[in-house]
Structure formats: C-alpha cells, structure tokens
Amino acid sequence: MAAVVSMRGHKDLIAWQKAMSLVTEVYSITRTFPKDELYGLVSQLRRAAVSVPSNLAEGYSRNSKNELHHFVGQARGSLAEVETQVEIAENLNYINSEVSSNLLSKVDEVGRLLTGLRTWSARSRT
C-alpha cells in the first residue's frame, strides 16, 4: 500500500486537531446539561464528537487513500450527528443560542476540512 502523505501521523492533520478541540468543548459544555440527560443526549453528543477525530486517526493509520477516504466519510457522518444534537440541545434550552452558534461554527470548520480531505483522498486512491 502506498503511504497517504509524508506527515508524521494523524496528529498533523488540521482536521484532527480541530476535531479534538471540538470534543473538548463538547465535554465542557455538556457538563452543564441536566443530570437526567447523562445517558441520553450527553452520551450521544459526546460519543458522536469523539468519533470524528477517532475515525480520522483510524483512517490515517490504515496508510491507504482508499481507507482514509472511507473513514473521513464516517467522520462526516458523526459530525452531522454532532450538529443535529447541538440543535436539539438548543431547542431544549440546555444551551443558549450563543453557545450553539459557537459550536456550530466549529462544526462547520471541521466539516470544510473533512470535505477537503475527502476530496484529496478521492484523487488517485491507492
């Protein structure tokens, strides 16, 4: 299999770095959610957020553009879950519109980076 790129590892991916920042923020914000949501929305939102950088790390470690392409797609799906769950949290008044806007802005940024990475990985896949 051909190497994906000449970086040291998945931690060099800007998308991974931004996704990690998003995870940290999601964990911080969900600490304020009602305790009865611990196994509901809190768990779902955290799980989806963690899945984004985790899929990037796994896809990158496979050392193949085909595998990276697949796992970036998985990360995009998880990111869409995060977006939806943030909107649900705002609708339920667990977060205000300013917090929601800030999170959704970060989701958009990660999404753009994932789109670029997916486009790159689709070219001359090996």
ChimeraX attribute file (.defattr): number of C-alpha atoms within 10 A of each C-alpha:
attribute: neighborCount
match mode: 1-to-1
recipient: residues
	/A:1	9
	/A:2	9
	/A:3	13
	/A:4	20
	/A:5	11
	/A:6	6
	/A:7	10
	/A:8	8
	/A:9	13
	/A:10	18
	/A:11	15
	/A:12	10
	/A:13	18
	/A:14	14
	/A:15	24
	/A:16	21
	/A:17	14
	/A:18	19
	/A:19	28
	/A:20	20
	/A:21	15
	/A:22	22
	/A:23	21
	/A:24	14
	/A:25	16
	/A:26	21
	/A:27	17
	/A:28	10
	/A:29	16
	/A:30	20
	/A:31	11
	/A:32	11
	/A:33	15
	/A:34	11
	/A:35	11
	/A:36	9
	/A:37	12
	/A:38	13
	/A:39	9
	/A:40	10
	/A:41	18
	/A:42	22
	/A:43	14
	/A:44	16
	/A:45	24
	/A:46	18
	/A:47	17
	/A:48	22
	/A:49	28
	/A:50	22
	/A:51	22
	/A:52	30
	/A:53	29
	/A:54	19
	/A:55	21
	/A:56	27
	/A:57	19
	/A:58	15
	/A:59	24
	/A:60	23
	/A:61	15
	/A:62	15
	/A:63	17
	/A:64	19
	/A:65	24
	/A:66	19
	/A:67	19
	/A:68	26
	/A:69	23
	/A:70	17
	/A:71	23
	/A:72	27
	/A:73	20
	/A:74	17
	/A:75	26
	/A:76	22
	/A:77	16
	/A:78	21
	/A:79	25
	/A:80	17
	/A:81	17
	/A:82	27
	/A:83	22
	/A:84	13
	/A:85	18
	/A:86	23
	/A:87	19
	/A:88	15
	/A:89	20
	/A:90	16
	/A:91	13
	/A:92	10
	/A:93	11
	/A:94	18
	/A:95	19
	/A:96	12
	/A:97	14
	/A:98	10
	/A:99	14
	/A:100	20
	/A:101	15
	/A:102	12
	/A:103	20
	/A:104	18
	/A:105	13
	/A:106	18
	/A:107	22
	/A:108	15
	/A:109	15
	/A:110	26
	/A:111	20
	/A:112	14
	/A:113	18
	/A:114	24
	/A:115	16
	/A:116	14
	/A:117	19
	/A:118	20
	/A:119	12
	/A:120	14
	/A:121	20
	/A:122	15
	/A:123	11
	/A:124	8
	/A:125	14
	/A:126	14
